[in-house]
């Protein structure tokens, strides 16, 4: 693992904070996936949604941070641009017997869906602003590439398993 000095950058350049993808390895009823979720987890699990690449995602999150966005706002945008956050890790492991999350909060008020951008939290979080609203508030929406805008406009950003 290659460490970075900037906390806004991923701790691992390979695109994930683990070897392989334990969610896709947890394929059967005999498998249990344990996930430790803590502060800094968003930087450890950067897996961007295609066609967005890691550099583009990191650049956007860093620019948002530089303009004063809160950690909650950063995580909402990270969730929208991720293939693993916002419950997508749990969804990928849905064939396993269980997914057990051990969560250590670094967010005031223990907003479970936003701790490490909620990789195992799979309910719609409509009480929060949408990524497009956040990026508009910081005058970043119009400067985004069309592929990024398309992903952020998609109303199915958050996984719902109802």
One Martini backbone bead per residue (centre of mass of N, CA, C, O) as a GRO file, in nm:
protein
  162
    1UNK     BB    1   0.097   0.036   0.022
    2UNK     BB    2   0.045   0.380  -0.063
    3UNK     BB    3   0.120   0.662   0.091
    4UNK     BB    4  -0.021   0.975   0.186
    5UNK     BB    5  -0.015   1.320   0.290
    6UNK     BB    6  -0.306   1.362   0.184
    7UNK     BB    7  -0.630   1.319   0.312
    8UNK     BB    8  -0.779   1.349   0.018
    9UNK     BB    9  -0.625   1.105  -0.057
   10UNK     BB   10  -0.564   0.806  -0.132
   11UNK     BB   11  -0.397   0.534   0.029
   12UNK     BB   12  -0.451   0.390  -0.256
   13UNK     BB   13  -0.375   0.350  -0.600
   14UNK     BB   14  -0.553   0.088  -0.689
   15UNK     BB   15  -0.872   0.161  -0.572
   16UNK     BB   16  -0.821   0.018  -0.283
   17UNK     BB   17  -0.813  -0.105   0.072
   18UNK     BB   18  -0.770  -0.392  -0.068
   19UNK     BB   19  -0.748  -0.720  -0.163
   20UNK     BB   20  -0.949  -0.703  -0.379
   21UNK     BB   21  -1.299  -0.827  -0.339
   22UNK     BB   22  -1.477  -0.939  -0.074
   23UNK     BB   23  -1.764  -0.921  -0.187
   24UNK     BB   24  -1.713  -1.113  -0.439
   25UNK     BB   25  -1.600  -1.349  -0.254
   26UNK     BB   26  -1.887  -1.341  -0.115
   27UNK     BB   27  -2.093  -1.603  -0.255
   28UNK     BB   28  -2.214  -1.752   0.004
   29UNK     BB   29  -2.381  -1.892   0.281
   30UNK     BB   30  -2.082  -1.936   0.424
   31UNK     BB   31  -2.046  -1.629   0.415
   32UNK     BB   32  -1.869  -1.365   0.597
   33UNK     BB   33  -1.867  -1.010   0.612
   34UNK     BB   34  -1.623  -0.804   0.748
   35UNK     BB   35  -1.654  -0.445   0.835
   36UNK     BB   36  -1.443  -0.174   0.876
   37UNK     BB   37  -1.565   0.144   0.986
   38UNK     BB   38  -1.404   0.465   0.936
   39UNK     BB   39  -1.230   0.717   0.951
   40UNK     BB   40  -1.111   0.756   0.613
   41UNK     BB   41  -1.264   0.551   0.422
   42UNK     BB   42  -1.301   0.722   0.165
   43UNK     BB   43  -0.988   0.718   0.094
   44UNK     BB   44  -0.967   0.390   0.089
   45UNK     BB   45  -1.245   0.391  -0.115
   46UNK     BB   46  -1.242   0.517  -0.445
   47UNK     BB   47  -1.418   0.357  -0.649
   48UNK     BB   48  -1.507   0.460  -0.940
   49UNK     BB   49  -1.741   0.544  -1.159
   50UNK     BB   50  -1.823   0.483  -1.460
   51UNK     BB   51  -1.619   0.707  -1.644
   52UNK     BB   52  -1.483   0.778  -1.391
   53UNK     BB   53  -1.186   0.874  -1.259
   54UNK     BB   54  -0.973   0.911  -1.001
   55UNK     BB   55  -0.861   1.191  -1.072
   56UNK     BB   56  -1.136   1.334  -1.107
   57UNK     BB   57  -1.250   1.272  -0.827
   58UNK     BB   58  -1.023   1.398  -0.656
   59UNK     BB   59  -1.039   1.682  -0.773
   60UNK     BB   60  -1.328   1.745  -0.689
   61UNK     BB   61  -1.302   1.698  -0.382
   62UNK     BB   62  -1.075   1.903  -0.338
   63UNK     BB   63  -1.226   2.153  -0.444
   64UNK     BB   64  -1.455   2.140  -0.242
   65UNK     BB   65  -1.278   2.168   0.008
   66UNK     BB   66  -1.146   2.445  -0.075
   67UNK     BB   67  -1.455   2.578  -0.067
   68UNK     BB   68  -1.588   2.450   0.223
   69UNK     BB   69  -1.679   2.177   0.248
   70UNK     BB   70  -1.815   1.937   0.412
   71UNK     BB   71  -1.797   1.612   0.499
   72UNK     BB   72  -2.085   1.551   0.411
   73UNK     BB   73  -2.064   1.668   0.126
   74UNK     BB   74  -1.828   1.498   0.031
   75UNK     BB   75  -1.969   1.218   0.077
   76UNK     BB   76  -2.204   1.255  -0.118
   77UNK     BB   77  -2.024   1.276  -0.369
   78UNK     BB   78  -1.869   1.013  -0.332
   79UNK     BB   79  -2.110   0.825  -0.353
   80UNK     BB   80  -2.197   0.908  -0.646
   81UNK     BB   81  -1.882   0.823  -0.755
   82UNK     BB   82  -1.933   0.519  -0.653
   83UNK     BB   83  -1.896   0.147  -0.639
   84UNK     BB   84  -1.898   0.119  -0.290
   85UNK     BB   85  -2.069   0.326  -0.191
   86UNK     BB   86  -2.384   0.349  -0.065
   87UNK     BB   87  -2.407   0.011  -0.032
   88UNK     BB   88  -2.237  -0.144  -0.259
   89UNK     BB   89  -2.086  -0.352  -0.089
   90UNK     BB   90  -2.333  -0.506   0.018
   91UNK     BB   91  -2.452  -0.573  -0.258
   92UNK     BB   92  -2.205  -0.744  -0.359
   93UNK     BB   93  -2.266  -0.938  -0.083
   94UNK     BB   94  -2.570  -1.063  -0.100
   95UNK     BB   95  -2.492  -1.387  -0.096
   96UNK     BB   96  -2.421  -1.376   0.174
   97UNK     BB   97  -2.509  -1.446   0.490
   98UNK     BB   98  -2.328  -1.186   0.588
   99UNK     BB   99  -2.302  -0.838   0.696
  100UNK     BB  100  -2.056  -0.693   0.909
  101UNK     BB  101  -2.056  -0.387   1.089
  102UNK     BB  102  -1.781  -0.188   1.209
  103UNK     BB  103  -1.836   0.128   1.371
  104UNK     BB  104  -1.641   0.433   1.358
  105UNK     BB  105  -1.693   0.751   1.456
  106UNK     BB  106  -1.629   1.101   1.298
  107UNK     BB  107  -1.930   1.203   1.316
  108UNK     BB  108  -2.138   1.424   1.408
  109UNK     BB  109  -2.423   1.227   1.505
  110UNK     BB  110  -2.395   0.949   1.369
  111UNK     BB  111  -2.399   0.926   1.039
  112UNK     BB  112  -2.393   0.628   0.901
  113UNK     BB  113  -2.417   0.697   0.583
  114UNK     BB  114  -2.128   0.885   0.610
  115UNK     BB  115  -1.940   0.681   0.711
  116UNK     BB  116  -1.726   0.627   0.472
  117UNK     BB  117  -1.981   0.650   0.276
  118UNK     BB  118  -2.154   0.389   0.329
  119UNK     BB  119  -2.084   0.077   0.218
  120UNK     BB  120  -2.332  -0.073   0.413
  121UNK     BB  121  -2.544   0.148   0.347
  122UNK     BB  122  -2.884   0.069   0.192
  123UNK     BB  123  -3.032   0.348   0.211
  124UNK     BB  124  -3.210   0.607   0.158
  125UNK     BB  125  -3.082   0.965   0.172
  126UNK     BB  126  -3.305   1.228   0.150
  127UNK     BB  127  -3.212   1.443   0.381
  128UNK     BB  128  -3.003   1.512   0.179
  129UNK     BB  129  -2.833   1.661  -0.037
  130UNK     BB  130  -2.761   1.679  -0.352
  131UNK     BB  131  -2.489   1.685  -0.546
  132UNK     BB  132  -2.583   1.917  -0.733
  133UNK     BB  133  -2.636   2.120  -0.505
  134UNK     BB  134  -2.353   2.129  -0.391
  135UNK     BB  135  -2.201   2.211  -0.655
  136UNK     BB  136  -2.365   2.472  -0.695
  137UNK     BB  137  -2.291   2.616  -0.425
  138UNK     BB  138  -1.965   2.595  -0.534
  139UNK     BB  139  -1.944   2.649  -0.846
  140UNK     BB  140  -1.906   2.339  -1.017
  141UNK     BB  141  -2.110   2.222  -1.218
  142UNK     BB  142  -2.036   2.370  -1.499
  143UNK     BB  143  -1.727   2.236  -1.495
  144UNK     BB  144  -1.826   1.966  -1.561
  145UNK     BB  145  -1.834   1.689  -1.702
  146UNK     BB  146  -2.077   1.512  -1.858
  147UNK     BB  147  -2.024   1.234  -1.718
  148UNK     BB  148  -2.052   1.346  -1.430
  149UNK     BB  149  -2.331   1.473  -1.450
  150UNK     BB  150  -2.485   1.215  -1.516
  151UNK     BB  151  -2.430   1.068  -1.250
  152UNK     BB  152  -2.543   1.308  -1.060
  153UNK     BB  153  -2.846   1.296  -1.185
  154UNK     BB  154  -2.895   1.026  -1.084
  155UNK     BB  155  -3.148   0.901  -0.871
  156UNK     BB  156  -2.967   0.617  -0.814
  157UNK     BB  157  -2.732   0.671  -0.605
  158UNK     BB  158  -2.892   0.520  -0.391
  159UNK     BB  159  -2.937   0.239  -0.226
  160UNK     BB  160  -3.228   0.018  -0.239
  161UNK     BB  161  -3.373  -0.271  -0.033
  162UNK     BB  162  -3.707  -0.286  -0.025
   0.00000   0.00000   0.00000
